[in-house]
Amino acid sequence: MVLEYTGIRVRDLDRATRFYTEGLGLRSGPSGRMAAGGQWRELHDPDSRAILELNFYPGDPAYREGDELDHLGFRVDDLDDTVERLVRLGARVRIPAFVEGPDRLVFLSDPDGVWIELVEHRSDDVPPASRAGA
């Protein structure tokens, strides 16, 4: 299992992009829309190769202070085995496994309610940062 990225919720996607790119030197990467109408954008640290995913959800639910951490993204080799193990340890499945592009994804929450996205890449020719958004 690999911690692939951290997703944070933002109130203004363009403003947040400018802050992290112009202010902290991250580089803008892939972006897209979510099925429910939200938008996401990946930002990459050119030195560490870490990924910060910015997530914007228009309208409901309203953004509140403290909502900044959206989810943690992990790349796994066996999605079903990992979900089973985490559920035994107290995780709760929030969005059951689904296929998006070349990947299988599932959203869970840890025992304290922090959302976790698990991604099983189904093709070796797709780099981790080029997957569809959360």
WOLIN-V715253 format. One line per field, one symbol per residue. ss: DSSP state (~ for helix, > for strand, _ for the rest). phi: phi as a letter, one per 40 degrees, with the letter a starting at -180 (. if undefined). psi: psi as a letter, one per 30 degrees, with the letter a starting at -180 (. if undefined). Layout:
ss = ???
phi = ???
psi = ???
This chain:
ss = _>>>>>>>>___~~~~~~~~~~~___>>>>>>>_____>>>>>>______>>>>>>____________>>>>>>>___~~~~~~~~~~___>>>>>>>>>__>>>>>>>_____>>>>>>>______~~~____
phi = .bccabbbcbcaccccccdccccbgcbcbdaabcdchcbbacbbccccgcbbbcbbbcgccccbdgccccabbbcbcbcccccdccccchcbccbddabbgcbbbabbbcdcgccbbbbbccaccbcdcbcccc
psi = kkjelkkkklfjeeeeeeefeeegglkkbllaklegflllkkkkjfefglkkkkkkjkbkkkklkfgejelkkkklejeeeeeeeeefgglkkejlklkjbglklkklklfgfkkkkkkjkgkfgjkefglll.
